[in-house]
């Protein structure tokens, strides 16, 4: 038996589902779709700007989600620790 996850009554099946439910918008609105025309892209970006104008706190939610998920995305990249320096080192601190 597997455990199911729900957000606001909606079943979460994929990571994309979780992000869409957390943001309240489809990811395609922000990321686009393969093969979209210049007109479709312009319309999509106009809609995105309208949403941000009506809901400015959405930007903060997106930044928080990215910051929260970044360690999980970067961990495979930083497993070879000897070839990666810490953010502190990049900002003038000591190396990792």
MIDOSE-1310 file (N, C-alpha, C; in nm, 2 decimals, decimal comma, always signed):
residues 96
xxxx	+0,08/-0,12/+0,00/+0,00/+0,00/+0,00/+0,09/+0,12/+0,00; +0,06/+0,22/-0,09/+0,13/+0,34/-0,09/+0,05/+0,46/-0,03; +0,12/+0,55/+0,02/+0,06/+0,67/+0,08/+0,04/+0,78/-0,03; -0,07/+0,84/-0,03/-0,10/+0,95/-0,12/-0,09/+1,08/-0,06
xxxx	-0,05/+1,18/-0,14/-0,04/+1,32/-0,09/-0,15/+1,40/-0,15; -0,20/+1,50/-0,07/-0,30/+1,59/-0,12/-0,27/+1,73/-0,07; -0,29/+1,82/-0,16/-0,28/+1,97/-0,12/-0,41/+2,03/-0,16; -0,48/+2,09/-0,06/-0,61/+2,16/-0,08/-0,71/+2,07/-0,15
xxxx	-0,71/+1,94/-0,11/-0,80/+1,85/-0,17/-0,77/+1,79/-0,31; -0,65/+1,83/-0,36/-0,61/+1,78/-0,49/-0,49/+1,68/-0,47; -0,50/+1,56/-0,54/-0,40/+1,46/-0,52/-0,27/+1,51/-0,59; -0,16/+1,49/-0,52/-0,03/+1,52/-0,58/+0,04/+1,39/-0,63
xxxx	+0,06/+1,39/-0,76/+0,12/+1,27/-0,82/+0,26/+1,29/-0,86; +0,29/+1,41/-0,91/+0,43/+1,44/-0,95/+0,48/+1,57/-0,88; +0,61/+1,59/-0,90/+0,67/+1,71/-0,84/+0,60/+1,84/-0,91; +0,57/+1,82/-1,04/+0,51/+1,94/-1,11/+0,37/+1,96/-1,05
xxxx	+0,30/+1,86/-1,01/+0,17/+1,88/-0,94/+0,18/+1,96/-0,81; +0,28/+1,92/-0,74/+0,31/+1,99/-0,61/+0,34/+2,14/-0,63; +0,43/+2,17/-0,73/+0,46/+2,31/-0,76/+0,34/+2,38/-0,81; +0,26/+2,33/-0,90/+0,15/+2,40/-0,95/+0,05/+2,43/-0,84
xxxx	+0,03/+2,33/-0,75/-0,07/+2,36/-0,64/-0,01/+2,46/-0,54; +0,12/+2,46/-0,52/+0,18/+2,55/-0,43/+0,17/+2,69/-0,49; +0,19/+2,70/-0,62/+0,19/+2,84/-0,68/+0,05/+2,88/-0,72; -0,04/+2,79/-0,75/-0,18/+2,82/-0,79/-0,19/+2,85/-0,94
xxxx	-0,08/+2,82/-1,01/-0,08/+2,85/-1,15/-0,01/+2,73/-1,22; -0,04/+2,70/-1,35/+0,03/+2,60/-1,42/+0,17/+2,64/-1,45; +0,26/+2,55/-1,44/+0,40/+2,58/-1,47/+0,43/+2,63/-1,61; +0,35/+2,58/-1,70/+0,37/+2,63/-1,84/+0,35/+2,78/-1,85
xxxx	+0,27/+2,84/-1,76/+0,26/+2,98/-1,77/+0,39/+3,05/-1,75; +0,48/+3,00/-1,67/+0,60/+3,06/-1,64/+0,72/+3,01/-1,72; +0,71/+2,88/-1,76/+0,82/+2,82/-1,83/+0,80/+2,81/-1,98; +0,68/+2,82/-2,02/+0,65/+2,81/-2,16/+0,63/+2,67/-2,20
xxxx	+0,61/+2,65/-2,33/+0,59/+2,51/-2,39/+0,67/+2,50/-2,51; +0,72/+2,38/-2,54/+0,80/+2,35/-2,66/+0,72/+2,39/-2,78; +0,79/+2,46/-2,87/+0,73/+2,49/-3,00/+0,63/+2,61/-3,00; +0,62/+2,69/-2,89/+0,53/+2,80/-2,89/+0,58/+2,91/-2,98
xxxx	+0,48/+2,97/-3,05/+0,52/+3,08/-3,14/+0,55/+3,21/-3,06; +0,60/+3,30/-3,13/+0,64/+3,43/-3,07/+0,51/+3,50/-3,02; +0,40/+3,49/-3,09/+0,27/+3,54/-3,05/+0,22/+3,47/-2,92; +0,23/+3,34/-2,92/+0,19/+3,26/-2,80/+0,27/+3,30/-2,68
xxxx	+0,40/+3,31/-2,70/+0,49/+3,35/-2,59/+0,46/+3,49/-2,54; +0,43/+3,58/-2,63/+0,39/+3,72/-2,58/+0,26/+3,72/-2,51; +0,17/+3,64/-2,55/+0,04/+3,63/-2,48/+0,06/+3,57/-2,34; +0,14/+3,46/-2,34/+0,17/+3,39/-2,21/+0,23/+3,49/-2,11
xxxx	+0,33/+3,56/-2,16/+0,40/+3,65/-2,07/+0,31/+3,77/-2,03; +0,23/+3,82/-2,11/+0,13/+3,92/-2,07/+0,04/+3,87/-1,96; -0,01/+3,74/-1,98/-0,09/+3,68/-1,87/-0,01/+3,67/-1,74; +0,11/+3,63/-1,75/+0,19/+3,62/-1,63/+0,21/+3,75/-1,56
xxxx	+0,24/+3,86/-1,64/+0,25/+3,99/-1,58/+0,12/+4,04/-1,51; +0,01/+4,01/-1,58/-0,12/+4,04/-1,52/-0,14/+3,97/-1,38; -0,10/+3,84/-1,38/-0,12/+3,77/-1,25/-0,03/+3,83/-1,15; +0,10/+3,86/-1,18/+0,19/+3,92/-1,08/+0,14/+4,05/-1,04
xxxx	+0,08/+4,13/-1,13/+0,03/+4,26/-1,09/-0,09/+4,25/-0,99; -0,17/+4,15/-1,01/-0,29/+4,12/-0,92/-0,25/+4,05/-0,79; -0,14/+3,98/-0,80/-0,10/+3,89/-0,68/+0,05/+3,91/-0,66; +0,10/+4,02/-0,61/+0,25/+4,05/-0,60/+0,32/+3,95/-0,51
xxxx	+0,24/+3,89/-0,41/+0,31/+3,80/-0,32/+0,34/+3,67/-0,38; +0,29/+3,64/-0,50/+0,33/+3,52/-0,58/+0,48/+3,52/-0,60; +0,54/+3,63/-0,63/+0,68/+3,63/-0,66/+0,76/+3,58/-0,53; +0,72/+3,62/-0,41/+0,78/+3,58/-0,29/+0,76/+3,43/-0,27
xxxx	+0,65/+3,38/-0,31/+0,62/+3,23/-0,29/+0,71/+3,15/-0,39; +0,73/+3,20/-0,51/+0,82/+3,14/-0,61/+0,96/+3,14/-0,56; +1,01/+3,25/-0,51/+1,15/+3,26/-0,46/+1,17/+3,17/-0,34; +1,07/+3,16/-0,25/+1,08/+3,07/-0,14/+1,08/+2,92/-0,18
xxxx	+1,00/+2,89/-0,28/+1,00/+2,75/-0,33/+1,13/+2,71/-0,39; +1,19/+2,80/-0,47/+1,31/+2,78/-0,54/+1,42/+2,77/-0,43; +1,43/+2,86/-0,34/+1,53/+2,85/-0,23/+1,52/+2,72/-0,15; +1,40/+2,68/-0,13/+1,38/+2,55/-0,05/+1,42/+2,43/-0,13
xxxx	+1,40/+2,43/-0,26/+1,43/+2,31/-0,34/+1,57/+2,31/-0,40; +1,64/+2,42/-0,40/+1,77/+2,43/-0,45/+1,87/+2,33/-0,40; +1,88/+2,31/-0,27/+1,97/+2,21/-0,21/+1,95/+2,07/-0,27; +1,83/+2,04/-0,30/+1,80/+1,90/-0,36/+1,85/+1,90/-0,50
xxxx	+1,84/+2,01/-0,57/+1,88/+2,01/-0,71/+2,03/+2,01/-0,72; +2,10/+2,09/-0,63/+2,24/+2,10/-0,63/+2,32/+1,99/-0,57; +2,25/+1,91/-0,48/+2,33/+1,81/-0,41/+2,40/+1,71/-0,50; +2,34/+1,66/-0,61/+2,41/+1,57/-0,70/+2,53/+1,64/-0,76
xxxx	+2,51/+1,77/-0,79/+2,62/+1,85/-0,85/+2,74/+1,88/-0,76; +2,71/+1,88/-0,63/+2,81/+1,92/-0,53/+2,87/+1,80/-0,46; +2,83/+1,68/-0,50/+2,88/+1,56/-0,44/+3,03/+1,54/-0,46; +3,09/+1,59/-0,57/+3,23/+1,60/-0,58/+3,28/+1,72/-0,52
xxxx	+3,29/+1,72/-0,39/+3,31/+1,84/-0,31/+3,45/+1,91/-0,34; +3,54/+1,84/-0,38/+3,68/+1,90/-0,41/+3,67/+1,99/-0,52; +3,58/+1,97/-0,61/+3,57/+2,06/-0,73/+3,48/+2,18/-0,72; +3,41/+2,19/-0,60/+3,31/+2,29/-0,58/+3,35/+2,37/-0,46
xxxx	+3,34/+2,51/-0,47/+3,37/+2,59/-0,35/+3,24/+2,63/-0,29; +3,24/+2,68/-0,17/+3,12/+2,72/-0,11/+3,08/+2,86/-0,15; +2,95/+2,90/-0,13/+2,91/+3,03/-0,16/+2,99/+3,13/-0,09; +3,02/+3,10/+0,04/+3,11/+3,20/+0,12/+3,24/+3,23/+0,05
xxxx	+3,30/+3,12/-0,01/+3,42/+3,14/-0,08/+3,40/+3,23/-0,20; +3,29/+3,22/-0,27/+3,26/+3,30/-0,39/+3,24/+3,45/-0,35; +3,19/+3,47/-0,22/+3,17/+3,60/-0,18/+3,28/+3,66/-0,10; +3,40/+3,59/-0,10/+3,52/+3,65/-0,04/+3,55/+3,58/+0,10
xxxx	+3,47/+3,48/+0,14/+3,50/+3,41/+0,26/+3,60/+3,30/+0,24; +3,61/+3,21/+0,34/+3,70/+3,10/+0,33/+3,64/+2,99/+0,24; +3,73/+2,91/+0,18/+3,69/+2,80/+0,09/+3,63/+2,69/+0,18; +3,55/+2,61/+0,12/+3,49/+2,50/+0,19/+3,59/+2,39/+0,22
